[in-house]
Amino acid sequence: MELSPEQNLQSFVLTHPRFQEKNLLKTRGELAREISHLDVSRDRRDYLLHLLSHAHTPEDVAELITQVIRR
């Protein structure tokens, strides 16, 4: 069962900080797939992928997930 971006965000934020770093790579991969399938303009998709490429902390990824949820 695939989780929605909202569920991914909640799960990611509630994860113990020690495990957030371990889940960061997995979450970034899932977010990249979600961004690729968004029904938005190419410029917006490219911008979100650019932000993802620079999201190296759990806080950055959580903020980007929030932006994807808002579309």
TIVO-2410 file (N, C-alpha, C; in nm, 3 decimals):
# residues 71
REC num residu      c1      c2      c3 atome chaine
REC   1      M   0.084  -0.118   0.000     N      A
REC   1      M   0.000   0.000   0.000    CA      A
REC   1      M   0.089   0.124   0.000     C      A
REC   2      E   0.067   0.211  -0.096     N      A
REC   2      E   0.145   0.333  -0.107    CA      A
REC   2      E   0.081   0.443  -0.023     C      A
REC   3      L   0.165   0.515   0.049     N      A
REC   3      L   0.116   0.622   0.134    CA      A
REC   3      L   0.103   0.751   0.055     C      A
REC   4      S   0.008   0.833   0.096     N      A
REC   4      S  -0.008   0.965   0.034    CA      A
REC   4      S   0.104   1.056   0.085     C      A
REC   5      P   0.129   1.167   0.018     N      A
REC   5      P   0.231   1.260   0.067    CA      A
REC   5      P   0.202   1.308   0.209     C      A
REC   6      E   0.075   1.327   0.243     N      A
REC   6      E   0.040   1.371   0.378    CA      A
REC   6      E   0.079   1.265   0.481     C      A
REC   7      Q   0.052   1.139   0.449     N      A
REC   7      Q   0.087   1.030   0.539    CA      A
REC   7      Q   0.238   1.015   0.550     C      A
REC   8      N   0.309   1.032   0.438     N      A
REC   8      N   0.455   1.027   0.441    CA      A
REC   8      N   0.511   1.137   0.530     C      A
REC   9      L   0.455   1.257   0.520     N      A
REC   9      L   0.502   1.368   0.602    CA      A
REC   9      L   0.479   1.338   0.748     C      A
REC  10      Q   0.360   1.293   0.784     N      A
REC  10      Q   0.330   1.265   0.924    CA      A
REC  10      Q   0.423   1.155   0.977     C      A
REC  11      S   0.440   1.050   0.901     N      A
REC  11      S   0.526   0.940   0.942    CA      A
REC  11      S   0.670   0.986   0.957     C      A
REC  12      F   0.717   1.067   0.863     N      A
REC  12      F   0.854   1.115   0.864    CA      A
REC  12      F   0.880   1.206   0.984     C      A
REC  13      V   0.786   1.296   1.011     N      A
REC  13      V   0.804   1.392   1.121    CA      A
REC  13      V   0.798   1.321   1.256     C      A
REC  14      L   0.716   1.217   1.267     N      A
REC  14      L   0.700   1.147   1.394    CA      A
REC  14      L   0.811   1.045   1.420     C      A
REC  15      T   0.894   1.019   1.322     N      A
REC  15      T   1.003   0.924   1.339    CA      A
REC  15      T   1.106   0.981   1.436     C      A
REC  16      H   1.158   0.895   1.520     N      A
REC  16      H   1.261   0.937   1.615    CA      A
REC  16      H   1.378   1.000   1.540     C      A
REC  17      P   1.433   1.110   1.589     N      A
REC  17      P   1.541   1.180   1.516    CA      A
REC  17      P   1.658   1.088   1.476     C      A
REC  18      R   1.686   0.988   1.557     N      A
REC  18      R   1.796   0.897   1.526    CA      A
REC  18      R   1.768   0.821   1.396     C      A
REC  19      F   1.642   0.793   1.369     N      A
REC  19      F   1.606   0.718   1.251    CA      A
REC  19      F   1.570   0.807   1.133     C      A
REC  20      Q   1.548   0.935   1.157     N      A
REC  20      Q   1.514   1.026   1.047    CA      A
REC  20      Q   1.624   1.029   0.943     C      A
REC  21      E   1.747   1.031   0.987     N      A
REC  21      E   1.858   1.035   0.892    CA      A
REC  21      E   1.860   0.909   0.806     C      A
REC  22      K   1.830   0.795   0.866     N      A
REC  22      K   1.828   0.669   0.791    CA      A
REC  22      K   1.713   0.668   0.691     C      A
REC  23      N   1.603   0.731   0.725     N      A
REC  23      N   1.485   0.733   0.637    CA      A
REC  23      N   1.491   0.845   0.534     C      A
REC  24      L   1.585   0.934   0.549     N      A
REC  24      L   1.592   1.051   0.462    CA      A
REC  24      L   1.610   1.011   0.315     C      A
REC  25      L   1.700   0.922   0.287     N      A
REC  25      L   1.725   0.881   0.148    CA      A
REC  25      L   1.601   0.814   0.088     C      A
REC  26      K   1.537   0.726   0.163     N      A
REC  26      K   1.416   0.658   0.115    CA      A
REC  26      K   1.306   0.760   0.088     C      A
REC  27      T   1.288   0.853   0.179     N      A
REC  27      T   1.184   0.954   0.165    CA      A
REC  27      T   1.211   1.044   0.045     C      A
REC  28      R   1.337   1.079   0.023     N      A
REC  28      R   1.371   1.162  -0.092    CA      A
REC  28      R   1.339   1.090  -0.223     C      A
REC  29      G   1.365   0.960  -0.229     N      A
REC  29      G   1.333   0.882  -0.349    CA      A
REC  29      G   1.184   0.877  -0.375     C      A
REC  30      E   1.106   0.856  -0.269     N      A
REC  30      E   0.960   0.852  -0.283    CA      A
REC  30      E   0.907   0.989  -0.326     C      A
REC  31      L   0.966   1.093  -0.271     N      A
REC  31      L   0.922   1.229  -0.305    CA      A
REC  31      L   0.956   1.261  -0.450     C      A
REC  32      A   1.070   1.216  -0.498     N      A
REC  32      A   1.108   1.238  -0.638    CA      A
REC  32      A   1.005   1.173  -0.731     C      A
REC  33      R   0.963   1.051  -0.698     N      A
REC  33      R   0.861   0.984  -0.780    CA      A
REC  33      R   0.729   1.060  -0.775     C      A
REC  34      E   0.691   1.107  -0.657     N      A
REC  34      E   0.566   1.182  -0.642    CA      A
REC  34      E   0.570   1.311  -0.724     C      A
REC  35      I   0.682   1.382  -0.717     N      A
REC  35      I   0.697   1.507  -0.793    CA      A
REC  35      I   0.689   1.478  -0.943     C      A
REC  36      S   0.751   1.370  -0.987     N      A
REC  36      S   0.751   1.335  -1.129    CA      A
REC  36      S   0.611   1.308  -1.182     C      A
REC  37      H   0.520   1.265  -1.095     N      A
REC  37      H   0.385   1.232  -1.137    CA      A
REC  37      H   0.284   1.343  -1.110     C      A
REC  38      L   0.329   1.456  -1.059     N      A
REC  38      L   0.237   1.566  -1.031    CA      A
REC  38      L   0.180   1.623  -1.160     C      A
REC  39      D   0.058   1.668  -1.152     N      A
REC  39      D  -0.007   1.733  -1.265    CA      A
REC  39      D   0.012   1.884  -1.253     C      A
REC  40      V   0.137   1.927  -1.275     N      A
REC  40      V   0.173   2.069  -1.266    CA      A
REC  40      V   0.256   2.103  -1.389     C      A
REC  41      S   0.284   2.230  -1.407     N      A
REC  41      S   0.365   2.272  -1.522    CA      A
REC  41      S   0.507   2.215  -1.510     C      A
REC  42      R   0.571   2.204  -1.623     N      A
REC  42      R   0.707   2.152  -1.624    CA      A
REC  42      R   0.801   2.239  -1.541     C      A
REC  43      D   0.783   2.372  -1.549     N      A
REC  43      D   0.866   2.463  -1.471    CA      A
REC  43      D   0.851   2.437  -1.322     C      A
REC  44      R   0.725   2.418  -1.277     N      A
REC  44      R   0.699   2.391  -1.135    CA      A
REC  44      R   0.762   2.257  -1.094     C      A
REC  45      R   0.747   2.155  -1.177     N      A
REC  45      R   0.805   2.024  -1.147    CA      A
REC  45      R   0.957   2.034  -1.140     C      A
REC  46      D   1.017   2.104  -1.236     N      A
REC  46      D   1.163   2.121  -1.235    CA      A
REC  46      D   1.208   2.196  -1.110     C      A
REC  47      Y   1.131   2.297  -1.070     N      A
REC  47      Y   1.165   2.373  -0.950    CA      A
REC  47      Y   1.160   2.284  -0.825     C      A
REC  48      L   1.055   2.202  -0.815     N      A
REC  48      L   1.043   2.114  -0.698    CA      A
REC  48      L   1.156   2.011  -0.696     C      A
REC  49      L   1.192   1.958  -0.813     N      A
REC  49      L   1.303   1.864  -0.819    CA      A
REC  49      L   1.436   1.932  -0.785     C      A
REC  50      H   1.450   2.058  -0.825     N      A
REC  50      H   1.568   2.135  -0.788    CA      A
REC  50      H   1.575   2.151  -0.636     C      A
REC  51      L   1.462   2.185  -0.575     N      A
REC  51      L   1.459   2.196  -0.429    CA      A
REC  51      L   1.493   2.063  -0.363     C      A
REC  52      L   1.443   1.955  -0.419     N      A
REC  52      L   1.471   1.823  -0.364    CA      A
REC  52      L   1.620   1.792  -0.370     C      A
REC  53      S   1.684   1.832  -0.477     N      A
REC  53      S   1.827   1.803  -0.491    CA      A
REC  53      S   1.910   1.876  -0.385     C      A
REC  54      H   1.854   1.980  -0.327     N      A
REC  54      H   1.924   2.056  -0.224    CA      A
REC  54      H   1.868   2.032  -0.084     C      A
REC  55      A   1.776   1.939  -0.072     N      A
REC  55      A   1.715   1.907   0.058    CA      A
REC  55      A   1.795   1.794   0.123     C      A
REC  56      H   1.884   1.830   0.214     N      A
REC  56      H   1.972   1.731   0.275    CA      A
REC  56      H   1.945   1.709   0.423     C      A
REC  57      T   1.847   1.779   0.479     N      A
REC  57      T   1.813   1.760   0.619    CA      A
REC  57      T   1.667   1.716   0.630     C      A
REC  58      P   1.633   1.650   0.738     N      A
REC  58      P   1.493   1.611   0.756    CA      A
REC  58      P   1.398   1.731   0.751     C      A
REC  59      E   1.441   1.844   0.802     N      A
REC  59      E   1.358   1.964   0.801    CA      A
REC  59      E   1.333   2.013   0.659     C      A
REC  60      D   1.438   2.011   0.576     N      A
REC  60      D   1.424   2.053   0.436    CA      A
REC  60      D   1.327   1.961   0.362     C      A
REC  61      V   1.340   1.831   0.384     N      A
REC  61      V   1.253   1.735   0.316    CA      A
REC  61      V   1.109   1.752   0.363     C      A
REC  62      A   1.090   1.770   0.494     N      A
REC  62      A   0.955   1.789   0.547    CA      A
REC  62      A   0.892   1.914   0.487     C      A
REC  63      E   0.968   2.021   0.473     N      A
REC  63      E   0.916   2.145   0.414    CA      A
REC  63      E   0.879   2.124   0.267     C      A
REC  64      L   0.961   2.049   0.195     N      A
REC  64      L   0.932   2.022   0.054    CA      A
REC  64      L   0.809   1.934   0.039     C      A
REC  65      I   0.792   1.835   0.127     N      A
REC  65      I   0.672   1.752   0.123    CA      A
REC  65      I   0.549   1.841   0.142     C      A
REC  66      T   0.558   1.936   0.232     N      A
REC  66      T   0.448   2.028   0.255    CA      A
REC  66      T   0.416   2.107   0.128     C      A
REC  67      Q   0.519   2.152   0.055     N      A
REC  67      Q   0.496   2.225  -0.070    CA      A
REC  67      Q   0.430   2.136  -0.175     C      A
REC  68      V   0.470   2.009  -0.180     N      A
REC  68      V   0.412   1.917  -0.277    CA      A
REC  68      V   0.266   1.891  -0.243     C      A
REC  69      I   0.235   1.881  -0.117     N      A
REC  69      I   0.097   1.859  -0.073    CA      A
REC  69      I   0.010   1.976  -0.117     C      A
REC  70      R   0.062   2.098  -0.103     N      A
REC  70      R  -0.014   2.218  -0.140    CA      A
REC  70      R  -0.026   2.235  -0.291     C      A
REC  71      R   0.066   2.181  -0.367     N      A
REC  71      R   0.073   2.191  -0.514    CA      A
REC  71      R   0.036   2.329  -0.554     C      A
***
